[in-house]
Amino acid sequence: MSTLPGKALKAALNRLRRRYPRYRCEFPVAVSLFAGDGRQQLNAHCRDISEAGIGVLIAAELSPGDVASLTFTLPGITEAWEARAVLRHRRGFHYGFEFLSLSSQQIKLLQGYLPSLERSDCEE
């Protein structure tokens, strides 16, 4: 039997399972979903981010596997980013996207930027 309470145990297991730590970050995200012949434009709000992906709140029904273009600007960084991503996880209206198209320059920028933020995967 574990000495950790349920939430603490779950958070510890999540940290071990993830390739990259998640960090709290809040900023608007424009989501463009590719659906059939057209695109659906949605407004979202970032809750957390990592080198591998981003967690956003969206007031819409999306399905795992959906591919989207995400446009956002990291706080304190002036250049807008556009990244292709695939929806990997959903819990309520919180969606987890995995980045598919970050450049090596964007990855380096994230590696330098993220450690200045508070970790979000330490408590769940």
C-alpha positions as protocol buffer text, in pm:
chain_id: "A"
residue {
  index: 1
  type: MET
  ca { x: 0 y: 0 z: 0 }
}
residue {
  index: 2
  type: SER
  ca { x: 131 y: 343 z: -93 }
}
residue {
  index: 3
  type: THR
  ca { x: 203 y: 612 z: 164 }
}
residue {
  index: 4
  type: LEU
  ca { x: 108 y: 877 z: -95 }
}
residue {
  index: 5
  type: PRO
  ca { x: -253 y: 1002 z: -115 }
}
residue {
  index: 6
  type: GLY
  ca { x: -436 y: 924 z: -440 }
}
residue {
  index: 7
  type: LYS
  ca { x: -371 y: 1256 z: -616 }
}
residue {
  index: 8
  type: ALA
  ca { x: -4 y: 1264 z: -518 }
}
residue {
  index: 9
  type: LEU
  ca { x: 44 y: 907 z: -639 }
}
residue {
  index: 10
  type: LYS
  ca { x: -126 y: 987 z: -970 }
}
residue {
  index: 11
  type: ALA
  ca { x: 93 y: 1297 z: -1018 }
}
residue {
  index: 12
  type: ALA
  ca { x: 408 y: 1097 z: -942 }
}
residue {
  index: 13
  type: LEU
  ca { x: 311 y: 831 z: -1197 }
}
residue {
  index: 14
  type: ASN
  ca { x: 235 y: 1099 z: -1459 }
}
residue {
  index: 15
  type: ARG
  ca { x: 579 y: 1256 z: -1409 }
}
residue {
  index: 16
  type: LEU
  ca { x: 744 y: 918 z: -1462 }
}
residue {
  index: 17
  type: ARG
  ca { x: 533 y: 846 z: -1772 }
}
residue {
  index: 18
  type: ARG
  ca { x: 590 y: 1176 z: -1954 }
}
residue {
  index: 19
  type: ARG
  ca { x: 888 y: 1242 z: -2178 }
}
residue {
  index: 20
  type: TYR
  ca { x: 886 y: 1616 z: -2105 }
}
residue {
  index: 21
  type: PRO
  ca { x: 765 y: 1810 z: -1801 }
}
residue {
  index: 22
  type: ARG
  ca { x: 460 y: 2034 z: -1835 }
}
residue {
  index: 23
  type: TYR
  ca { x: 462 y: 2398 z: -1727 }
}
residue {
  index: 24
  type: ARG
  ca { x: 179 y: 2637 z: -1638 }
}
residue {
  index: 25
  type: CYS
  ca { x: 132 y: 2906 z: -1895 }
}
residue {
  index: 26
  type: GLU
  ca { x: -172 y: 3110 z: -1992 }
}
residue {
  index: 27
  type: PHE
  ca { x: -228 y: 3279 z: -2326 }
}
residue {
  index: 28
  type: PRO
  ca { x: -482 y: 3273 z: -2611 }
}
residue {
  index: 29
  type: VAL
  ca { x: -451 y: 3013 z: -2887 }
}
residue {
  index: 30
  type: ALA
  ca { x: -625 y: 3016 z: -3225 }
}
residue {
  index: 31
  type: VAL
  ca { x: -715 y: 2664 z: -3335 }
}
residue {
  index: 32
  type: SER
  ca { x: -782 y: 2585 z: -3698 }
}
residue {
  index: 33
  type: LEU
  ca { x: -919 y: 2232 z: -3743 }
}
residue {
  index: 34
  type: PHE
  ca { x: -891 y: 2053 z: -4074 }
}
residue {
  index: 35
  type: ALA
  ca { x: -1234 y: 1902 z: -4144 }
}
residue {
  index: 36
  type: GLY
  ca { x: -1312 y: 1759 z: -4487 }
}
residue {
  index: 37
  type: ASP
  ca { x: -1270 y: 2031 z: -4749 }
}
residue {
  index: 38
  type: GLY
  ca { x: -1275 y: 2320 z: -4503 }
}
residue {
  index: 39
  type: ARG
  ca { x: -1141 y: 2453 z: -4178 }
}
residue {
  index: 40
  type: GLN
  ca { x: -1313 y: 2523 z: -3849 }
}
residue {
  index: 41
  type: GLN
  ca { x: -1174 y: 2819 z: -3652 }
}
residue {
  index: 42
  type: LEU
  ca { x: -1191 y: 2802 z: -3270 }
}
residue {
  index: 43
  type: ASN
  ca { x: -1066 y: 3021 z: -2987 }
}
residue {
  index: 44
  type: ALA
  ca { x: -879 y: 2842 z: -2710 }
}
residue {
  index: 45
  type: HIS
  ca { x: -682 y: 2922 z: -2397 }
}
residue {
  index: 46
  type: CYS
  ca { x: -350 y: 2759 z: -2307 }
}
residue {
  index: 47
  type: ARG
  ca { x: -330 y: 2601 z: -1960 }
}
residue {
  index: 48
  type: ASP
  ca { x: 4 y: 2421 z: -1986 }
}
residue {
  index: 49
  type: ILE
  ca { x: 283 y: 2362 z: -2235 }
}
residue {
  index: 50
  type: SER
  ca { x: 584 y: 2134 z: -2282 }
}
residue {
  index: 51
  type: GLU
  ca { x: 846 y: 2067 z: -2549 }
}
residue {
  index: 52
  type: ALA
  ca { x: 615 y: 1803 z: -2693 }
}
residue {
  index: 53
  type: GLY
  ca { x: 274 y: 1968 z: -2677 }
}
residue {
  index: 54
  type: ILE
  ca { x: 19 y: 2204 z: -2532 }
}
residue {
  index: 55
  type: GLY
  ca { x: -290 y: 2172 z: -2314 }
}
residue {
  index: 56
  type: VAL
  ca { x: -575 y: 2408 z: -2402 }
}
residue {
  index: 57
  type: LEU
  ca { x: -931 y: 2480 z: -2298 }
}
residue {
  index: 58
  type: ILE
  ca { x: -1175 y: 2481 z: -2589 }
}
residue {
  index: 59
  type: ALA
  ca { x: -1553 y: 2518 z: -2566 }
}
residue {
  index: 60
  type: ALA
  ca { x: -1617 y: 2263 z: -2840 }
}
residue {
  index: 61
  type: GLU
  ca { x: -1639 y: 1889 z: -2900 }
}
residue {
  index: 62
  type: LEU
  ca { x: -1322 y: 1751 z: -3058 }
}
residue {
  index: 63
  type: SER
  ca { x: -1208 y: 1393 z: -3108 }
}
residue {
  index: 64
  type: PRO
  ca { x: -866 y: 1237 z: -3044 }
}
residue {
  index: 65
  type: GLY
  ca { x: -678 y: 1217 z: -3372 }
}
residue {
  index: 66
  type: ASP
  ca { x: -807 y: 1552 z: -3500 }
}
residue {
  index: 67
  type: VAL
  ca { x: -528 y: 1752 z: -3667 }
}
residue {
  index: 68
  type: ALA
  ca { x: -512 y: 2128 z: -3616 }
}
residue {
  index: 69
  type: SER
  ca { x: -300 y: 2432 z: -3681 }
}
residue {
  index: 70
  type: LEU
  ca { x: -234 y: 2622 z: -3357 }
}
residue {
  index: 71
  type: THR
  ca { x: -139 y: 2989 z: -3365 }
}
residue {
  index: 72
  type: PHE
  ca { x: -15 y: 3158 z: -3049 }
}
residue {
  index: 73
  type: THR
  ca { x: 240 y: 3394 z: -2900 }
}
residue {
  index: 74
  type: LEU
  ca { x: 429 y: 3290 z: -2587 }
}
residue {
  index: 75
  type: PRO
  ca { x: 417 y: 3555 z: -2311 }
}
residue {
  index: 76
  type: GLY
  ca { x: 724 y: 3776 z: -2332 }
}
residue {
  index: 77
  type: ILE
  ca { x: 814 y: 3659 z: -2683 }
}
residue {
  index: 78
  type: THR
  ca { x: 705 y: 3879 z: -2971 }
}
residue {
  index: 79
  type: GLU
  ca { x: 708 y: 3630 z: -3259 }
}
residue {
  index: 80
  type: ALA
  ca { x: 379 y: 3449 z: -3328 }
}
residue {
  index: 81
  type: TRP
  ca { x: 405 y: 3073 z: -3369 }
}
residue {
  index: 82
  type: GLU
  ca { x: 207 y: 2847 z: -3598 }
}
residue {
  index: 83
  type: ALA
  ca { x: 239 y: 2478 z: -3524 }
}
residue {
  index: 84
  type: ARG
  ca { x: 61 y: 2176 z: -3661 }
}
residue {
  index: 85
  type: ALA
  ca { x: -60 y: 1943 z: -3384 }
}
residue {
  index: 86
  type: VAL
  ca { x: -266 y: 1630 z: -3330 }
}
residue {
  index: 87
  type: LEU
  ca { x: -521 y: 1593 z: -3051 }
}
residue {
  index: 88
  type: ARG
  ca { x: -404 y: 1313 z: -2820 }
}
residue {
  index: 89
  type: HIS
  ca { x: -611 y: 1354 z: -2503 }
}
residue {
  index: 90
  type: ARG
  ca { x: -934 y: 1501 z: -2380 }
}
residue {
  index: 91
  type: ARG
  ca { x: -1072 y: 1551 z: -2030 }
}
residue {
  index: 92
  type: GLY
  ca { x: -1390 y: 1760 z: -2034 }
}
residue {
  index: 93
  type: PHE
  ca { x: -1303 y: 2073 z: -2229 }
}
residue {
  index: 94
  type: HIS
  ca { x: -929 y: 2041 z: -2159 }
}
residue {
  index: 95
  type: TYR
  ca { x: -753 y: 1909 z: -2470 }
}
residue {
  index: 96
  type: GLY
  ca { x: -396 y: 1788 z: -2503 }
}
residue {
  index: 97
  type: PHE
  ca { x: -228 y: 1843 z: -2839 }
}
residue {
  index: 98
  type: GLU
  ca { x: 103 y: 1693 z: -2947 }
}
residue {
  index: 99
  type: PHE
  ca { x: 316 y: 1922 z: -3164 }
}
residue {
  index: 100
  type: LEU
  ca { x: 398 y: 1780 z: -3507 }
}
residue {
  index: 101
  type: SER
  ca { x: 588 y: 2062 z: -3674 }
}
residue {
  index: 102
  type: LEU
  ca { x: 805 y: 2268 z: -3440 }
}
residue {
  index: 103
  type: SER
  ca { x: 1128 y: 2390 z: -3596 }
}
residue {
  index: 104
  type: SER
  ca { x: 1461 y: 2324 z: -3424 }
}
residue {
  index: 105
  type: GLN
  ca { x: 1475 y: 2697 z: -3343 }
}
residue {
  index: 106
  type: GLN
  ca { x: 1131 y: 2681 z: -3174 }
}
residue {
  index: 107
  type: ILE
  ca { x: 1235 y: 2373 z: -2973 }
}
residue {
  index: 108
  type: LYS
  ca { x: 1551 y: 2551 z: -2853 }
}
residue {
  index: 109
  type: LEU
  ca { x: 1345 y: 2855 z: -2758 }
}
residue {
  index: 110
  type: LEU
  ca { x: 1105 y: 2636 z: -2559 }
}
residue {
  index: 111
  type: GLN
  ca { x: 1395 y: 2458 z: -2385 }
}
residue {
  index: 112
  type: GLY
  ca { x: 1521 y: 2795 z: -2263 }
}
residue {
  index: 113
  type: TYR
  ca { x: 1178 y: 2944 z: -2188 }
}
residue {
  index: 114
  type: LEU
  ca { x: 995 y: 2663 z: -2007 }
}
residue {
  index: 115
  type: PRO
  ca { x: 1220 y: 2625 z: -1700 }
}
residue {
  index: 116
  type: SER
  ca { x: 1133 y: 2985 z: -1603 }
}
residue {
  index: 117
  type: LEU
  ca { x: 770 y: 2874 z: -1555 }
}
residue {
  index: 118
  type: GLU
  ca { x: 602 y: 2682 z: -1273 }
}
residue {
  index: 119
  type: ARG
  ca { x: 566 y: 2308 z: -1328 }
}
residue {
  index: 120
  type: SER
  ca { x: 207 y: 2195 z: -1376 }
}
residue {
  index: 121
  type: ASP
  ca { x: 261 y: 1820 z: -1362 }
}
residue {
  index: 122
  type: CYS
  ca { x: 368 y: 1814 z: -996 }
}
residue {
  index: 123
  type: GLU
  ca { x: 11 y: 1810 z: -870 }
}
residue {
  index: 124
  type: GLU
  ca { x: -290 y: 1648 z: -1033 }
}
